[in-house]
Amino acid sequence: MKVLCILANPKPIEESYSKRAGMEFVKNYKETNPNHEVVMMDLYEKGQEHLSYETLSSAIKGNTNEMSDTANYFSSFDKYIVCAPMWNLTVPSILKSYIDHIVVKGITFKFNSNGIPSGLLKNKKAIYIGSRGGAYPFPLSLIAWDDKYIRLIFRFMGIKDFKKIIFENTDKNPVKAVEKFPGFLEKIKTFSKGF
Ligand SMILES: Cc1cc2nc3c(=O)[nH]c(=O)nc-3n(C[C@H](O)[C@H](O)[C@H](O)COP(=O)(O)O)c2cc1C
């Protein structure tokens, strides 16, 4: 079983709630599943770039390129852990840039004869581990697009088994956030056992 953990935050781990939560998840996951391979992918360390014209035009011609390589590599995993902060109601743009490289026709999705898209990634699962400065209970949840977007685009690629766990109010109440974080890490442990 191969697991990809994607980190989308320029902060060092000790300053980031989402990174610390993600690393705790991975640590516990590895303890439960010592034979599974977990690959860490820090998009900032990787230097993830926006789609270039060169890559796009070669993709349009159907050539092998940065998009097909990235999408094939992504497809080779069985499970995905996505860790990100909420930035301006959604995920950091570096994660969107990565997604722009993996949603590739013929690799992660296809169009059927009626032109309806369907995902090509089957029997895979994902979890989104996030953090937010504020809280988004309904109806504010309607404008929180971080987890919703990742769920939607993963589903587009065929990944239907999707869970999320989000730590909120980190900026609204920083003192309480520090107090509450150990309890959140306990929840993370439980989620990692069921993943
Ligand atoms: C550029 C930027 C944009 C942000 N936008 C939002 C936002 O729209 N809503 C929110 O609740 N918090 C927002 N925040 C606060 C972060 O979500 C919050 O600090 C979170 O805990 C960061 O996660 P981290 O500790 O893993 O970096 C923003 C922070 C930054 C740096």
The ligand as an ORCA input file, in Angstrom:
! r2SCAN-3c Opt
* xyz 0 1
  C      -2.593     34.476      3.379
  C      -3.517     34.007      4.486
  C      -4.873     33.984      4.265
  C      -5.750     33.521      5.275
  N      -7.098     33.471      5.025
  C      -7.924     32.970      5.969
  C      -9.323     32.844      5.709
  O      -9.837     33.161      4.644
  N     -10.107     32.356      6.701
  C      -9.595     31.958      7.910
  O     -10.372     31.490      8.756
  N      -8.274     32.069      8.176
  C      -7.432     32.558      7.235
  N      -6.089     32.638      7.486
  C      -5.581     32.152      8.772
  C      -5.075     30.720      8.694
  O      -6.026     29.855      8.111
  C      -4.727     30.209     10.074
  O      -3.706     31.005     10.635
  C      -4.312     28.749     10.060
  O      -4.156     28.262     11.355
  C      -3.009     28.600      9.334
  O      -2.627     27.231      9.360
  P      -1.131     26.831      9.726
  O      -0.974     27.075     11.209
  O      -1.012     25.404      9.329
  O      -0.241     27.730      8.920
  C      -5.222     33.112      6.519
  C      -3.832     33.163      6.724
  C      -2.998     33.605      5.731
  C      -1.496     33.642      5.967
*
